[in-house]
Amino acid sequence: MTNFRPNRRRAAVLISGSGTNLQSFIDKIQTGDLALDLCVVLSNNSGAAGLSRANNAQIPTVCISHNNYPDRQSFDAALVEALDPYLPDFIILAGFMRVLTPIFIAKFEGRILNIHPSLLPDYPGLNTHQRAIDAGEKWAGSTVHFATEELDAGPMIIQGRVPIKREDTAEQLAARVLKIEHQIYPEALSLLSMERLKYEGGAAYLDGKLLLKPIQYS
């Protein structure tokens, strides 16, 4: 996967853990369903299983521990410096468990995608599945959106949802939502790589039209 093609867009993927969304990208690229080159996988956790997934797919990896920096700003500056040589067109946050500062967001404005495990704007932040269960919600899901300086508040692109069962634990619900993520995140990347999806003036556009509501996956 390191044989880059000049007509393909390049994406850097940032992870902190198992990298299952990363694997979904790798699988879609290998089957020809996603025309995108993954130029680097970066993690803040040297023990992240996703780094092994990247190595198996012959994707370059970089590890930068946030513990080596005194504050978020200096860590983000180090991320930017590490990513620059790979010339990414897009930054894909796939379970990257760090809140990014304006130093990073401004550098890649309009080119950063994130996936959040809730049906935004409901339940930003952490513990989304348990919060949805506790509130008596009928549905849960995940949202792909452009990342902005405001946490989990950038323009939404696509959502996938699953029903919440009466007997669900947060762990059971999370497992079903993750399966949806593996479908909607590659779809969003495909739209981005084909330039059908764009970020302009703080909003998302699909095929030149303002995306007023996220695409609903079912």
C-alpha positions, 0 to 999 in steps of 0.5 A, spaced: 500 500 500 506 504 499 506 504 492 502 511 491 499 513 485 499 520 483 492 521 481 490 518 488 488 523 494 493 521 501 490 520 508 494 520 514 490 516 520 490 518 527 489 512 532 490 510 539 487 503 540 485 497 536 484 500 529 478 497 527 476 503 523 483 503 520 482 496 518 476 497 515 479 502 510 485 498 509 480 492 507 476 497 502 482 499 499 485 492 497 478 490 494 478 497 490 472 500 493 476 506 496 480 510 492 485 513 497 492 512 499 494 511 506 500 515 507 501 514 514 498 511 521 500 516 527 499 514 534 500 517 541 500 510 544 506 505 542 502 499 544 496 501 540 494 494 536 492 499 530 500 500 529 500 492 527 495 493 522 498 498 519 505 494 519 501 488 516 499 493 510 506 496 509 503 503 511 508 507 514 507 508 522 509 514 527 508 514 534 509 520 538 507 520 546 503 526 549 506 524 555 513 527 552 510 534 552 508 539 557 501 541 554 496 540 548 499 545 544 506 543 544 504 536 542 500 538 537 505 542 534 509 535 534 504 532 530 504 537 525 511 537 524 511 529 524 505 529 518 508 534 514 513 530 510 507 525 508 503 530 505 497 528 507 491 531 503 486 529 509 487 527 516 482 521 519 481 521 526 479 514 528 479 513 535 485 518 536 483 519 544 486 526 544 482 533 544 486 537 538 488 544 539 487 550 534 494 549 532 493 542 529 486 544 527 488 550 523 493 547 519 489 542 516 482 546 516 477 543 512 481 536 511 480 533 518 474 527 519 472 524 525 467 519 527 463 520 534 459 514 537 453 517 538 447 520 533 450 528 534 448 533 536 446 528 542 451 526 547 458 529 545 463 527 549 465 520 553 460 515 555 455 516 549 452 509 549 451 508 557 448 515 557 443 513 551 441 507 555 440 511 561 436 516 557 431 511 555 433 512 547 430 508 542 436 509 537 444 509 538 449 510 532 455 514 530 456 520 526 462 522 521 463 529 521 468 534 519 473 536 525 473 543 528 475 547 534 469 545 537 469 538 540 464 534 536 460 540 533 463 540 526 459 539 520 455 532 520 456 528 514 453 521 515 450 517 520 448 510 521 444 508 527 442 501 531 436 500 535 437 500 543 435 493 546 432 493 552 437 488 555 443 492 552 449 493 556 453 499 554 458 494 551 453 490 547 451 497 544 458 499 543 459 493 539 453 493 534 455 501 533 462 499 531 459 495 526 456 501 523 462 505 523 466 500 519 461 501 514 459 509 514 466 511 515 469 508 509 463 511 505 465 518 507 472 517 505 470 515 498 466 521 498 471 525 500 477 522 495 472 523 489 471 530 491 464 530 492 464 532 499 467 538 501 468 543 506 467 550 505 465 556 510 464 552 516 459 547 512 459 541 508 457 540 501 455 534 497 456 534 490 456 542 490 449 542 495 449 544 502 449 538 506 443 541 511 442 534 514 447 528 515 446 522 510 442 517 513 445 510 513 441 504 513 
